[in-house]
Amino acid sequence: MFAENLIEKFTDFPTPFFYYDLEVLQKSLDSIKAHGLSKGYHVHYALKANYNDKILKIILQAGLGADCVSGNEVRKAIEVGFDPASIAFAGVGKSDAEITYALNQNIYCFNVESAQELEVINELAGAVGKHTNIALRINPNVKADTHHYITTGVEENKFGINLWELDEIVQKMHTYTNLKLIGIHFHIGSQITNHAAFRSLCEKVNELQEYFEGHNIELRHINVGGGLGINYADPDGAAVPDFEGYFKVFRKGLSLRKGQQLHFELGRAVVAQCGSLISKVLFVKKGLRTNFAIIDAGMTELIRPALYQATHHIESLTYKDNTKALYDVVGPICESSDCFRKAIELPTVERGDLLAIRSTGAYGEVMTSFYNLRDKAKAYYSDEV
């Protein structure tokens, strides 16, 4: 991925920093357009994955809408240029101020996650003289084959409305005079690489379609969320996720009604592979079974490994010879969990060498913190270096 002349330029930048390959991003967007948008599907980009302004503008130009989980994300999407009519607002804990702001912006739809939220949005909409679209986020009790921290579609989960709550909610919908139920929404988890989970979701959606028809409710759209995973082990060989196979699962598995729209909310799969975190080796410590490569990036720049043991591919950019050794790649933060990889084989590492931690375009820059009073890492782009 990194040409020699590019690595030479990297040595001039203060580390750590995020580097975005915009060509990789564009290839992913082209695939989404070819296999999703061209089929008439509506794809909302999940801002929580990365809300970098330059990245957002490229995604906007590709024709995607926005999926937001906070009032500030709604605000950011509108400021960047997303049409409010393309914005879906999800999230289990929307504040009154966030709801009111989104109402006043006339967004496309609220994805509602609890019975009480319906009552609150109805009341707030009435207070500002608005009628708004809502979709019910339903918990389909589909288990995603992923880490338990990012599994969101099983029972006893804070996300979504449980199936056993539907009867009561549907019976009360006519009392919410400021709300219009236009769809149902799902999101079963993140970093899903086994399409079987999505096929199971299709079966649940088809059953629920019949349920709502049985209650004389016409659904304008079905929103199946996102969750498509990426290949963290091979960021170059699998730079563009299998969007074709992903969209095909829903095209074949769903029984959509005439005129019914299909919506997606993709985040990680859109942006993860275009980003890398570049860091410099500060010190090398000898150990008994492994060595420690202490770098200047830490969990403050990339928290995924510390948060849920996520694994990113790490490569050395400036090694001097072909000898290799085992290293724990660790950061400078005063926490034992500030570790990116344990006992991985790398070319012999020396002080001042550059390492690239790959696939950080999603949940890297957006999850940075100032813990230990760290400076915020800058971002650089392939069209500027």
N, C-alpha and C positions, 0 to 999 in steps of 0.2 A: 504493500500500500504506500509506504513512504519512500519516495525517490530520494536518492543521495543528496541532490541539491536542496530538497526540502528539509532534510535532517540538518544540513549545514545552516539553514535559516533558523531552525528551531534553537540552535545554540545561542542565538542572539536574544531570545525572548526570556523574560524572567519566569522561572518555574515556581510552582506548578501552573499549568494553563490548559484550557480545553481547546482542542483543535477540531474544527468541523469540515469534513469533506463534502462540499455541496453537490458534487457530482453524484456521490452515493445517495444523498438525499433525493436528488432529482430522479435517479433511476427507480427508487422505491415509489415515488409519486407517480412516475410514468406507468409502473406496473399496476398501481391502484386505479389509475384512470383506465387502463386497458382492460382490466378484469373486473372492475367494480363500477366506476362512474359510467362507463360506456354501456353497461347493462341497465342503467337507470337507477342504480342504488345510490343512496345518500350516505356519504361518509363524513362523519364529524370527527375532527382531530381532537384528541384528549389533551388539553393544555397542560394537565398535571405532569405529563411526561417531559415536556420542555417548553417553556414559554419565552425563550430567547427571541427578541424582536425580529432579528434577521431570519431566523428559522421560521417563525410564524408567517412572515410576509411571503416567503417562498411557498409555504403550504397553502396560504390563501390564494395565491396566483394559480395553484394547481386545481382550484375549484372545490376544495373541501370546506365543510362547515366547521363549527366548533362545539366541543363537548367540555363543559365547565363544571367544576365541583366547588366553587366558591364565588362570592360576589365579586371579588377582585379579579378572578379569572374572567368572569363575564365582562367586567370593565376593560381588562386588557384586550380581550378579543375585539371589542367594539373600537377601542382606540387604534388597534392595528389595522382595522378595516373590515372585519368580518360583518356581514349583514346580520342584524339581530334576528332576522327571520330564519337564519341557519344555525342558531345557537340553542342547544339543549342544556338545561341546567339540572344536574344531578347532585347527590350528596345527602347524607343522612341527617345532617345538622345545619340546615340553612337558617340563618338568623332572620328576624323580622326585617331588619334593615336590608339584608341581601335580597330577600324576596321582593320587597317593595322596589328596590332599585331595578331588579330584573323585570318586574311588572311594568314599570315606567319606560323601560327600553323596548317593550313589546317583543320579547324574545319568542322563539318558535314554540318552545314547550318546556314545562317543568317535569322532570322525572321524579315522581313522588314515591317516597320510601316508607311511609307509615300512615296509618289511619288518621292520627292526630295532625299530621302535616297537611292532609287534605282540608281539614277544618281551618287551619291557620291560613293557608293560601287563599281559601275562599273568603275568609274574613278580611284579610289584607287587600285582596283584589276589590272587594266591595268598598273599602275605605278610600281607595284612589279611583273608583269608578271604572274599573277594568274588568273585562272578561278574558280569561286566559286558557290556553290549551294545557292539558296535563296528560301524562302517560303514567300508568301504574308500574312501578318497578316490582316485578314479582320474583320471589325467591323460588326457583323451580326445583330445588333440592337435587341439583345435578352436581356430582363431585368432579372437580377438575383435578387432573393429575399434575399438581404443582405444589409449591411450598404452602404450608398451612397459613402463613401470614398473608398470602395473597390469594387465598381461596375465599370466594364471596358468595357462592350460590347454594350453600347447604343450609339446613334448618339450624335454628339457634345461632344465627349470625346477625350482626347489627344491621346488615344491609337488606333492604327490600321487604316486601309484604309477603307473609307466608300464605301458602295455598289455603290453609284452613280459615284465613281471615277474609277471603274473597267474598263469600256470600253476604256477610254483613256490610262490607264496603259497597258492593254493587247495589244492595238494597237502599243505601243511603245516598247514592250518587245524585238522585233527582233533587235532593235538598240543598245541594251545593250550586246555587243559582249563578255563581260567578265563574264556574269551572266548566270546561268542555273536555270530556274524556275522548281523546283521539287515538290513543295507542297503548300498547303494553311494551315494557322495557325489561331487559335482562342483562346481567353481567355476571358470569359464573366464576371469574377469576382472571389472573394474569399469568403471562409466560407459559401459556398452554401450547405444547408442541404435538400433542396427540389429538388428532382430529376426531377421535371417537367421542370426546367430551362434547364437541360441537354438534355431532350427529345426535347425541342424546338430548341436547338442548332443542334441536329441531323437533324431535318427537314430542317433547313437552309443549312447545309452542303450538304445534298442530292440535294437541288435545285442548289447549286453552282457547284456541280460535273457536272450537265447537262450543266450549263453555260460554263464551261471550255471545255467540250467535244465539245460543239457547236462552239468553237473557235479553235478546233483541237489542244488543249493543253492537253497532257497526264500528269497527276499528279502522281508522285511516292509515295507520302505520304500525309496523312491527319493528322494534329496535332490539337487536340481538347483542348490543354492546361491542366489546372488543375482546382482548385477551390473547390474541395470536402471539406466540412466542418467537424468539429469534435464536440463532445458533451462536452462543457466546464462545464456544470452543474454536470456531472457524470463521472469524469475522470477515476475512477476505474471500474465502470460497463460498460463503453464504451471505454476501453483503446485502442482497435483496431477499427478504422472506418470501415464502411460497404463497403469495397473495392469490395466484390463480387457483391453487388447490383449496385455499381457505374459502374464497367466495363460491367455489363450486359446491362445497359441502352444503351451503345454505340454498343455492340455486336448485340442487337436486332434492334436498331434504325437507324444505318448507312447502306447505300447500297454501300459497298466498291467494287471496281473493282478488277478483277483478278490480283493478285500479288501486290496489293496496300497495303502499310504499314499504320498501325494506331499508332500514337504517342501520349503520354500523358506527362504532365509536372506537377507533383505533388510535393508539398512542405509541407505545414502545416499538411496535413493528415498523412504524413510519420513520422514527428518528434515531433509534438506538445505534445502528451500525455506522452512522455517519460521524459519530463523535469518538474522540480519544482523549484521555487525560495524560498529558506529558509531564513527567516528573524527573528530577535530578537525584542521583545518589549522593547522600550527604556523608554517610559513613558505612564501612563494612566491618562487621564483627564476626569473629570466628566462634563457632559453636562446636559441640561434641558430635552431633549427628547432621547438623546443617549450619549454614552461615546466615547471617542477618544482613540484608540489604536495606539500610534505613534511608528512606527517600523523603523528599520534602512535600509530597502529597500525603494527605491523611484521610481519616474518616470524615473530616470536615469538607472535603471535596467529593468524596465518594463513600457514602455510608452503607451501600447495599451489602458488602461483605460482612460488615460488623452487625448489621441489622438482622439479616437472615441468611448468613453464610453463603451469599451469592458468589459465584466464581467467574472472574473475568480473565480473558487471555492477556498475558503480559509478555512483551517482547523487549529486548534490548536493542537500542538504536545506534549506539556508538561504541560497541565492544571492540577490543583491540586485536583479539586472536580467536581461534576456534576451540580453545579449551573450555570445558564446562564444569559447573559445580552446582550443588544444591543450595537454595536460598529460601529463607522466609522473607518475603517482601513486606516490610512494615513501615508505618508512618511515624511522624514525630509527636503525635498526640499522646497525652499522659493517660492512656487507657490501654489495657492489655488486649482489648478487642480491636485495636487499631492495626489490623493485619489484613493484607490483600490476598496473599496466597502463602501456603506453607510448603516447604520442601519441594519447590519447583526447580527444574533444571534450566539454567540460563548460561549463556556465555559468561566467562569469568568477569565479574562485576568489579569496577573500580570507582573510587570517589570521583564525582563529576560526570559519570556516564548518564545518558538519558534512557529512561524506560517509558514505554507507551502502555498504558492500561486501556484496553480496547473496549468497544461497545458501550461507551459512556454517554451517548447522545440522549439517552432516556434515563431519568432518575439519577443524573450526575449533577449537572450545574444547578438544577432546580432544588436539590436537596442539600445544598451547601449550607454550612453553619459558620458562626463566628466563635465557636467554642475555642478556648485557649487564646481568645482575642486574635484569631487568625485573620489575615487579609483575604479578601475575596479574589479567587483566581480569575484571571482575564480570559477572554475567548478570542480566538483567531480563526480565520476562515480561508478556505482554499483559494478563493478568488482575490485574496488580499496579500498572500505571501508568495 
